[in-house]
Amino acid sequence: MPINTKFQTMTIDSERELTAKQIVIQCNMDTSSKGGVNSVCFLTTDVAITKAQALPRQVKASGQVNIKVMYLDGENKPESFDYISDFVEDIIDENVVDQMPVKVSGYVVDNDWEIGDEHIKIQVVIELQPVVVENREVNWLVEAGDALVQTNDMIVQKFVGYVDEQVEVMHEYDSGVRVDKILYFDNQAIIEEISESDKILKAVGQVSSVIVYQSGEDICQKRLSIPIEHEWRVDEENIVLCPTCSVKASKLVIEGDENASVLRCEVLVNIGGSMFAQTKQEIVSDLFCPSHQVELARDNINYNILTGGCQNVVQIVGSAVVDKSKEDVKQVLAVVPLYAGVAEVVCKQSGCGINGLVVAGVIYQDEKQNNQCLKIDIPFASDIECDIDDDTMLSSNVSVSDMSVKIKRDREIEIGADICIKLCGRKSKIGNGIVSVELGEEMSAPTCAITVYIVRQGESLWDIAKKLCMSEKEILRQNPHIVEKLVGGEKLVIYREKNVC
């Protein structure tokens, strides 16, 4: 009797990371008009990708590096400047196809400065990480009538598109004093939760803003937390998304009267990420026919699926002691995060261990009422519980949501920080499907009315079912003391009403 087979064509989409590329951005800032430079207090850098395009055998990425610096001039007065450097880079990969879906993420690896004669030389090292979406069509067996089959559920992932949403948030802060000059204004954005309901995705997060300003001779600081909430409709269900979040543009407007200034923060946030719809597809992984030999042809496919994200919010503490050659600390005027990054992610049994570094910049006033700068490194180690195993590829991100400061004895300044660590995983999968079935020679079926079978170590119930020419379900029905997971040594008793299979 022929086997009635049904094959189904499936398209499986998956992401592939290309080799990352590092580039160096340099700028030379002239401070002669401000009386030179005494010391650098704050240097923060970030990178924004403005365009990514797949071309034959390469990815072209365009972006901007944003540099913010606050320094003390030759008279020890605070000054600042912002600088934007554009770049265009080609990332070569022989397997890139023209117009294939691609995204590029940019990360600041390192930044440093050098003070020269009336100038500040700044160097920023950034890493560009391109990811392309590849698809492959497979024609696998999904049904086989008149045969005993083993089936598996396979996760099929379809690329829906890239999220590229812009959300504008605003907040007004009544300073209560006259603001003469904005010395530093920086923002970090993070998406804390993504939820899906009735084909609507909802993103919830916050913008952490830090403002350092001058009022008369005083240096003041304000930290703000501005909520983000955005919804968008999708056409698919079971959407998986690991969002990225960055500040695309920001503006700080001073309003109010000459006695009390109101600071209006306007921040444009970009929410991005790869969106996949995931479904389970039942495929036939093995089959046999009791009456005939069967020739099976198979096809394997290596792909990965997006597993979603997990996060952990932790408190970290670090400190530094003021050099003995300087005066004692009188008061801290401002403290801001300069850098936050993950150095290592180690997979464990129940999750991941994350090691990284946060760098904070401090402006303080000494006992002689001089302004001074100090940089504090805060290493951290944290564990995140999530469904991770050794074949999961991880991307990580850390952001600082709040900071506090204490002056301790022995000239020590202690910094506390609340940080949010996010992980996003892509798990490697191997799909194994049957692409053709050929019926071979007729076989002699077992003729014993009663068969006693001793399970060998390593044999599965399916292996035994093929040898005995009967279904797994029938074997379990006749041997209710047996469980599906065999260890070896179990005794099976098989009864047949007819001496045919």
CORNOR-V819789 format. One record per helix or strand of 2 or more residues. SS is the DSSP state (h for helix, s for strand). FROM is the first residue (numbers start at 0). TO is the last residue. Records with the same first field share a line. If there is no record, write none. Layout:
SS = FROM-TO + FROM-TO
//
This chain:
s = 3-16 + 20-29 + 36-54 + 57-72 + 77-91 + 101-115 + 118-144 + 147-173 + 180-196 + 199-214 + 217-232 + 238-240 + 243-255 + 260-287 + 291-320 + 328-346 + 350-365 + 370-384 + 391-407 + 411-441 + 449-453 + 490-494
h = 31-33 + 460-467 + 471-477
//
